Amino acid sequence: MKRQYTHKQLATLDHQVLWHPFTQMKEWVEEDPIIIERGKGSYLIDTQGRRYMDGTSSIWVNIHGHQHPKIDKAIRRQLKHVAHTTMLGLSNPPAIQLAKKLIDLSPPGLSRVFYSDDGSTAVEVALKMAIQYWAQVKPAQPQKRTFIHLSQAYHGDTVGGMSLSGVELFHKPFYAVLFQAHEVPSPHCYRCPLELTYPSCQIDCLSPLEDLLRRNHEEIAGIIIEPMVQAVAGIIPSPSGYLKRIRGLCTKFNVLLIADEVATGFGRTGRMFACEHEDVTPDLMAISKGLTGGYMPLAATLTNEKIYQAFLGDYHEWKTFFHGHSYTGNPLGCAAALANLEIFEEEHVLGKLKKKIKLLSALLKDMKKEALIGDIRQCGFMVGIELVKDTKTKNPFPLTERMGYRVAKECQKRGLLIRPIGNVLVLLPPFSVTTKELKEMVKILQRSIREIH
Ligand SMILES: *Cc1c(COP(=O)(O)O)cnc(C)c1O
């Protein structure tokens, strides 16, 4: 295909007509943008022919690398049949087959799949299901309609997701229109609010949650958590045993456990789903990012038979879940997702990943002594490197110094794309990364931090 626009023309047009997400556009229009034209494996190639390693997996979605022949082929094959049909009153083969696969792979007890388009909508669906469930279950408990979330949580940018997130920087302008929820402290071991250390702390940060549940469980519909690791918070892994204790509290106080596996699902933590690390089955589970291997926007909310049954009744009882999106169960997306899951099996992805996770740990260990590095946090193939002003006092850099951003710019010059979160450098390589590429990524990070120092 002949390229119609030069880089310069595209850059000018971008600056004229686009509004980028999470981007200060005043600054954006002053810089020459990187415009990605192609991708292959772990690499992205821009309109000027420069090659970059994809250190964010294209914002946490790409698992098997770009242009994986099997997913490419699955989408082409589906295109020969149909690109989209509605799930409202109709079904389609890829959506059915994918639902079956997801249930087989997900924690035992989850038996129903409800599709949507992205992580935020998958969370919204879970919240609406939880509220309607309590209104319709026998005996009904319609007063159970508030939620608990952790501090620093992130569950998406829609109103429900924002209401249950703890990222003040992102959501403050909307506080007046968000719904009320309970916030409890997150298990942040590097900056423990209780100044305790694991394991002697016995996960005492769970006490406020337990107290809240004891007092208020009759009005609480559910608790939402990012199992094993709070990702957007800066890759904050929870101590071993935390998730299981949460599950126990939910069962004890009769509140639903909503697992937001949008970031952690599909192998990112080393297991297919993060809940598996502690043998936990949530009542509702939201999945999206890795679902199609980074090819198509698709999400799902999984739940169990008990919740599903509460929505059954005669038509005129109006127990139906009146929720859906135009692209719910999109056949192209489902075909891509099916191919994604086949690759996991056929290419033994999780087995190979285990070795890469170990290698990554070893590489990171060597970095611990570097200046500016306060904490290196890893959960499977997710890494957060927190830069601090003083490694002894853990004194943080003010956000206005933009340390993460400055290091990311240095990485970019050296051919690695990462997207920092405040002072935390975040590395989430595709699982298909070669050991050579992985070593190169860590080396570039290390050199870039030194450069800024
Ligand atoms: C990314 C993310 C979301 C939101 O997903 P989108 O696809 O961006 O809407 C929700 N929860 C978690 C844990 C996420 O990481």
The ligand as an SDF file (V2000), in Angstrom:
LIG
                    3D

 15 15  0  0  0  0  0  0  0  0999 V2000
   -6.9930   -0.7500   32.6730 C   0  0  0  0  0  0  0  0  0  0  0  0
   -7.8170   -1.1300   33.8450 C   0  0  0  0  0  0  0  0  0  0  0  0
   -9.2010   -0.8820   33.8770 C   0  0  0  0  0  0  0  0  0  0  0  0
   -9.8940   -0.1210   32.7920 C   0  0  0  0  0  0  0  0  0  0  0  0
   -9.8560   -0.7970   31.5750 O   0  0  0  0  0  0  0  0  0  0  0  0
  -10.0920    0.0250   30.2150 P   0  0  0  0  0  0  0  0  0  0  0  0
  -10.0240   -1.0350   29.1620 O   0  0  0  0  0  0  0  0  0  0  0  0
   -8.9780    1.0120   30.1220 O   0  0  0  0  0  0  0  0  0  0  0  0
  -11.4150    0.6670   30.3240 O   0  0  0  0  0  0  0  0  0  0  0  0
   -9.9070   -1.3270   34.9720 C   0  0  0  0  0  0  0  0  0  0  0  0
   -9.3070   -1.9730   35.9790 N   0  0  0  0  0  0  0  0  0  0  0  0
   -7.9990   -2.2380   35.9870 C   0  0  0  0  0  0  0  0  0  0  0  0
   -7.4020   -2.9920   37.1280 C   0  0  0  0  0  0  0  0  0  0  0  0
   -7.1950   -1.8120   34.9270 C   0  0  0  0  0  0  0  0  0  0  0  0
   -5.8730   -2.0400   34.9430 O   0  0  0  0  0  0  0  0  0  0  0  0
  1  2  1  0
  2  3  1  0
  2 14  2  0
  3  4  1  0
  3 10  2  0
  4  5  1  0
  5  6  1  0
  6  7  2  0
  6  8  1  0
  6  9  1  0
 10 11  1  0
 11 12  2  0
 12 13  1  0
 12 14  1  0
 14 15  1  0
M  END
$$$$
